[in-house]
Amino acid sequence: MGRTQGEGIIPPFRIEDRSDVPVDEATSFDGAIDASGWVLGTYIHGLFHNVGLRRAILHSLARRKGVRLSLADEDMELDQEYDKLADWVRNSLDMGLVYNIAGLDRP
């Protein structure tokens, strides 16, 4: 939850309701995208659970970078991606230090 403010903000999404409450013209826009189109933010929870949207965004980014992606449906499974992210974080951070800073005992 929040409010997006700033100069030149372009809201990329238009929503119909918030928590099953209809919105009006002034409150129907959500998020922000910068002028380059490379930076986007939104308050829409679960947006990337939509496989089609995730695939479209990844292909769009790949095109902008001049590469081609061939993504099979199994490549788009969230659990696998979360596991990969967790492995990357675990291997990239000093987890002992993280636990120590949080005042927790390491399992």
N, C-alpha and C positions, 0 to 999 in steps of 0.2 A: 504494500500500500504506500502511496505517496503521490507527489505532484511533480510533474516534469516542467521545468521553467528554463527559459533562456532565449537568446536571440536566434532567429532562423530555425527554430525547431519545427520539424515536419512530422506530424503524427502518422505512423504507418498503418495503424489499425483503427477500425471503427467498430465499436461493439454495440450490441442491442440491449443488453442488460448487465447489471452488476448484482450478483447474488440473487438472481431472479427478480430484480427490481428494474423496471424500464428506465432508460436514460433519456435525457433530452439532447438537443443539438449541441449545447455547450459542454456536456459531459460524455458524449459518445466517442470521443477520440481517445486513443491510448498510445503511450510510448513516444519514442522519438527516434529519428534517423538523421544522421548528419548529411551534409550536402554531398559528400563523396559517395554515400551509400555503403560505406564499409563498416560503420558503427551503428548498431541498432539496439534499443532497449525497450522493454515492455514490462507491464505489471501483470500480464496474462499468465496465470499459473498453469502449468501443464501444456503450454503451447507446443513444445517439442515432442510431446507424446504422439503427435500426429506424424506417422511415417511418411506420408506424401509430402508434407511441408518440410520435414527434415531433409528428405531426398532432394527436393527442389532447391532448398537453400544451399546444400552441399554442392550440387551441380552448378548452381549460379556462381558460388565462390570459386569452384574449380575453373569454370570458363574464364572468369576474371583473371585468374592466375595463369591461364594458358595451358591447363592440364585437363586430362579426361579421366573421369571416374567411372568405374564399372562396379556398381554396388548391387550385390544380390540381396534379397530380402533378409537373409540371415546376417548380413553385414549391418543391418539397421536395427537389430534387436537391442533394446535399451539395457537389459541386464548384462549382456556381454560388454557393452560400451562402458557401463558403470564399473564393471570388474576391471577393465583395462585402465580406466581412470584411477581407480583405487590402487592398482598395482603401480602405476606411474607415480602417484603421490607418495605411496609407501617407500618407493625406491629413490625418490627425490628429496625427501625430508629426513631430518634427524628426528625420528619418532620418539626416541628417548628424551630429547630436549623438549619436544611438544608436550609429552606427558609430564615432564618436570615442571614446565611453565604453567600447565593446567593444574598442578598439584595432585596429580593422579599417579597411582602405582601402575607400572607397565605390566600388562598381562603376560 
